[in-house]
Amino acid sequence: MSASDDIKGKVEEAAGKVLGKKDLEAKGKLDQIKSNIEDGVEKAKDTVGDAVNDVLDKVKDKTEPKD
């Protein structure tokens, strides 16, 4: 969804500039910011998830009986 928000925002921003409509230009910029925030949140979730999985793997390795 955020990729479409980014593209939509760029189109709206450009249209706002061409048509001299500051409100449309601002809406386009807002859509792009929204897209960037969503992308950042997804990357953060992935990073945290990977870190948690690494910790769980290490705990599992320490607690499993060795053969």
N, C-alpha and C positions, 0 to 999 in steps of 0.2 A: 504494500500500500504506500509506503513512503516514497518509492520511486515514482509512482504516478503523482503523488502530491508535489514532488520536486519538479517534474515536467510541467504539470498544471500551473505551478507557481511561476515558473519561468515564462510560460506563455502569457499568463495574466499580467505579470510585471511588464513584459515587452509591450503588450497591447495597451496597458495603462500609460506607458511612456509615449507611445505613438499617438494615442487618442487624447493625451493630456488629462487623463483621469487619475488623479492621485489616489483615490480610494481603491481603484482596481490594481494599481501599481503596488499599493501597500498590502492588499490582500494576497497578491502574488508573492511578495517577500515573506509574508507570514506563513504561507503554505510551504515555502522553501525552508524556513526555520523549523517548522513542525516536522518536516521530513528529516532534517539533520538531527533533531532531538530524538526522533524515533530510531534512527540508525544508531545513534550513540547508546541509547538504552538497550537495544538488541545486542550490540557489541559487549556492553558491560555485563549483561545477563550471560552471554556465552563465556566470558572471561571468568566470572564468578563460578559458573557451573563447572568449567574445566578445573579450576582450583579446588573446588569441593571434591570432585571425582579423584583428583590426585591425592588429596589427604585421605579419602576413604580407602584408596588402593594401598597407601602406605600403612594405614591402621590394619587393614585386612592382612597384609603381608606379615606384620608383627604379631598378630594374634592367631594366625593359623598354625596348627601343629606342623612341624617339619618332619618329613619322611626320612 
